[in-house]
Amino acid sequence: MNTLLAESLSVVLLVAVLAWAVVRPFGLPEAVMAVPAAGIAIATGAISLDHAREEAERLGPVVGFLAAVLVLAHFCDVEGLFQACGAWMARRAGGRPVRLLTAVFALASAITAVLSLDATIVLLTPVVFATAARTGVRPKPHVYACTHLSNTASLLLPVSNLTNLLAFAASGLSFTRFAALMAMPWLVAIGAEYVVFRRFFVRDLAAAAPPGRTAGRPELPLFALVTVACTLAGFVVTSAFGVEPAWAALAGALVLAVRALLRRKATPSAVVRAAAPSFLAFVLALGVVVRAVVDNGLADALGHVLPDGTGLPALLGVAALAAVLANLINNLPAVLVLLPLTVPAGPGAVLAVLLGVNIGPNLTYAGSLATLLWRRIVHQHEHGVDLKEFTRLGLLAVPAALVPAVVALWGSLLVL
C-alpha cells in the first residue's frame, strides 16, 4: 500500500474505533470495532506485522496489570468496601453539602490513586448517588466530582490509570520515584479542582438538606483494606527488586478472588468478567491502530510542534499539547502517540505528557474513556448531564489544575 493510502486508511480506522467507543451502538463493547480495525490495518499493510507484534508485546504487561487491578477493585466492592465508603461519607457530611463534597473529593482521590480510575467511575459513582439521596443534598456537584477526579486524581501512582502504566513503563522510573515526583502535582491539581468546584456549584452547595436524616456508623471491611495495603507494599518491593509490579497486583487480586470463591460470593465466570476481557482486547487493538497512524506520518507531524528541552516552558508546552490531543483523539491514543516522541527527553517530559492526558480530558466527553463510562452511569440513574455546563466547568477546571500541576512537576524534578 502506498503512503497516502496507508495514511488515509489508518486515520479512518482510528476515527471509526473512537466513534464506536463514544457511541457504543446497541451497547456492544468497544472491541467489536477495534479488533477488526486492527486486523484490517495489518491485512492491508497499513502497519507491518512486525510492528503490530511489537506493539502487542509492549502493551501485553500493561494489559495484564490492568486486568489484575480491575479484579482487585471488583472484589473490594464484593467485600463491602464501597458501601462502607458511602456510610462514612453520609456520616461525615451530616446533611451539609460542602462537607459531603469534601468527603467525596477525599475518597475519590484515594480510590482513584490506589484502585484505579475505573473503580471511582464504576463503583464509587453509584455510591455517591445513593449517599446524596440518603442525605437529601443535590447530587450534581458530588457526581461531577467523580468524573473529574477519576482523571485528575489518577496522577499519583503507576496503577492509577492505564495511561500511567504506559508512561511508567516508558519512563524508566521506579514505583517509588514515580510516586514521589507526582505527589506534589497530584495534590496541587486536586486542590485547584476543589476550589473551582466550590465556586462553580455555589448554589447547589448552599441548598440545605432536609433535617432529621442520619447515617449509621460504617463497618470497615478489614480484610479488603489489609489486602489493598499489602498489594501497595508489594508494588514498592517488586519495583525495588526489578520485578514487574503486575505480580503484586495479581497476588492481591487472587487473594480477594479466592476468598470470594470459597465463601460462594462469586463464581469463576464472575472473576473472568471482572477482568473485563473485551476491554483488554480493545486496548490491545487500539494500540495497533494508533501505531499504524504513527507509522504513517503522525509522529513526524507532532515532532515538528513538540517543544524541546526540560525547562518549565517546554514542560508547559508538552502538557498543553497532550491535553489538546487527548480531547481530539481521546487520552489513550494520545499517550500512545506522544510517549515515543518524549522518551528521549527524559522522565520529565514523559510525566508532563501524563499531566496533559490525565487532567486535559475533563474538558470534553470524548477526552477519556472514563468520562464516557461515567456519562452512561449517570444516565442510568436518570440524572441529566448538560453538555454546556460540563464544558464550562472544564474550561475553568482544566487550566486551573494543569498549569500549577506542571509548575509543581518542574519543582519536583529540580528538588528530587
Secondary structure by P-SEA (a helix, b strand, c coil): ccaaaaaaaaaaaaaaaaaaaacccccccccccaaaaaaaaaaaccccaaaaaaaaaaaaaaaaaaaaaaaaaaaaaaaaaaaaaaaaaaaaacccaaaaaaaaaaaaaaaaaccccccccccaaaaaaaaaaaacccaaaaaaaaaaaacccccccccccaaaaaaaaaacccaaaaaaaaaaaaaaaaaaaaaaaaaaacccccccccccccccbbbbaaaaaaaaaaaaaaaaaaaaacccaaaaaaaaaaaaaaaaaaaccccaaaaaaaaaaaaaaaaaaaaaaaaaaaaacaaaaaaaaccccccaaaaaaaaaaaaaaaaaccaaaaaaacccccccccaaaaaaaaaaaaaaacccccccaaaaaaaaaaaaacbbbbaaaaaaaaaaccccccaaaaaaaaaaaaac
